[in-house]
C-alpha cells in the first residue's frame, strides 16, 4: 500500500501513511477544509429557514 500523500511505502506505525510528517499533512488538510464533501443547496432556502425556526419553537424546554 502506498502513502496517500507522497506514494512511498507505508509504515505500520503510521498506516496508511509512511511517516508522522505525511500523517500531519493529511490532518492539516482536514482542519483547513481541504477535504470537502459537496452538498446541494436547498432550492428554497427561505422555506428551510422557516421550517428550522418552527422546529426550534416547538422543542420542549
N, C-alpha and C positions, 0 to 999 in steps of 0.2 A: 504494500500500500504506500502511496506517495503522499507527502505532506501537501495539504491543500493550499498552502501559502507559497512554498518555494519548490515543490516537486521532488525534494530529497526523500530518501527512505525514512520512514517513521521510526521513532524510538519508543519502546514500550512504555517508558516512564511518562512520555508526553503525548501519547497516542490520542488523536490521529495526527499530531504534529511531529516534527523532527526535533524540536528544541523548545525551551521556555520562550525564546525570542519570538518564534512563529506563533506560539500559543498566545502571547501577549499582543501581537499584531492583530490576530483574529479577535481577541477580546476588545481591543480598541475599536475595531470596525463595528462591533455590536453597540458599544457605548456611544459612538459618534453617529449612529444611524446609517452606517454604511450598508447594512443588510436591512432591506425593507421589503415587507410583503405588500404588494399592491392591493389597494382596496377601491371599490367603486363608491362614488359619492351618491347618496340617495337622490332620486330625481327631483323631489320636492323637499328641500331642507327645512322649509317653514313647517310642513306637516310633521316632520321628525321632531323639531324643537317643541311644537305644541304637544305631541304625544309624550315627550320626556317630561315636560312641565306637569302634565296631568298625572303622570305616574308618580312624580315627586310629591304632589299634593295628596295623593291617595295612600301614601305609605302610612302605616300605623306608627304612632310616636311612642 
